[in-house]
Amino acid sequence: MKVLSMIQPWASLFVLREAQYETRSWKTNYRGPLAIHTSKKINKAVCSHRAIQALLYKHGYTVEGLPTGKIIAVCNLIDCLKVVENHQTSAILEDGREVSGNDFFLGDYPENGYVWVIEGMRTLDSFIPAKGKLGLWEYEEE
């Protein structure tokens, strides 16, 4: 299965569906099953933001309790869209949809960046320890 590694708290907020999209500087032509992996790194500066703490707390998480180095969820990657406009509080994607609110706050939407559209997010009952990699990578059971 293809896997995407993400830094915390972004990974958990994405899996918890506080962010509808994952934003990347690069495009992928891959479509299909995708596992979400949490890197060992936690962005402490982002985690000190009260709004981020509140979103995590709403789901029973604390910054100290965020899972790292684990595959935590699976979903289906259904599209990859280019950002065509950024208005500082919202963005317009190539298919005309507008991204605003928490989705905008929890992502990075520079013009010519990419938005990964997923569906069917499912948190795993048991997280799978795994060493992450850059880009999309293939999980090989040990």
N, C-alpha and C positions, 0 to 999 in steps of 0.2 A: 504494500500500500504506500502511496505517496504521502509524505509528511512535510509539514511546514513548522519550523521552529519559530517561536515568538518570545520576546522578552516579557517578563511580568512587570506591571499588572495587566498589560495589554492582552496577553493570552487569556487570562481568566475572564476579563471583561468581555472579550469577544465570545468566548464559549458560553458565558452567562447571558449572552445576547443583549448586553448593554450597548454594544456596538454591532450594528447590522453588517458592516463591511470591514474587510481587512484591506489596508492600503499598503502599497509597495511602490518602489521606484521602477520596478521592472514588470514586464508583461509575461504571462504564461499562456501557452496554447493548450495546456493540459485542462481537461474537464473530466470529472469523475470523483470517486471516493478520495477523501483527504483526511488525514489525521492531524490533530493539533498537538504540538509538543511545546512544553515550557522549557526555555533555556535555563541554565543555572543562574543567569544574571537577572537581578531585580533592579529596576530603575528606581532608586531610592528617592530621587528628587521628585519624580512624578507621584510616587506613593505618599509623599508628604503633603500633597494637595488635598485639602478638605473634601472637595467634590469627589475625588477618586476614592478616598477613604470611605465616604458615605455610600458610594455605589458598591464597594466591596462588602461593607458591613451589612447592607441590605440583603446580601446573599449568605451571610454568616461567615465571611472571610475577614481576617485581619491581614495586614501587610506581612507580619511574621508567619502567618499560617498559609501563605501562598505556596502551592506545589511548584517545585523546580526540578528540572531534569527528568520530566515524565511526559508520556503521551497521555493526555487527559480527555480527549474527545475525538469524535469522528463526525464528518459532514460530507456534503457533496459540493464540489466546486462547479458552478454552472455557468459562470461568465467572468470575463475580465474586461473592464471598461476603462477607457481613458478619461482623465479629468480634462475638460476643455476650458473651464472658467473657474477662478477662485475669487470670491467676493469678501474674503476675510472672516465672514460669519456663515458662509454657505459656499457650496461648490455645485457646478453643473457638470454632469457626466455626458459622454458622447451620445447616449440614447435619450438625452433630454431630461432625465430625472434630476431633481435637486436634492442635495444632501445638506441637512442642517441639524440643529439641536445637538443632542448627545452624539449622534453619528459623526457630526463634524468635529465636535470637541475631542472625541476619542480617536480621531484619525489624523492623517497627514495628507492634505489635498492640494499639492502644488499642481499647476498646469502641466500637462503631459505626464503626470503620475498615473498610477493605475489603482483601480478599485476591484477587489476580488469579491464576487457575489456568490454566496453559498446558500444552501438550504439543508434542512434536516439535521441541524446540530444536535448531537447526542453526547452527553457527558458519560464517560466510562464508569462502570461500577467500581472497578479496580484500576488505578492508574498504572501504566507500564513504564518502569525505569528505562531510559534510553539516552544515549549521547546524541546531542543534536548536531546538525550541520547547516551550512549556509545553503540558500536556495531550496528547491524542492528536492527531497531525498527519499530513498526507498528504505522502508523499515524491513529489516531481516530479523526474524525471530531467532533468538540464540538457543 
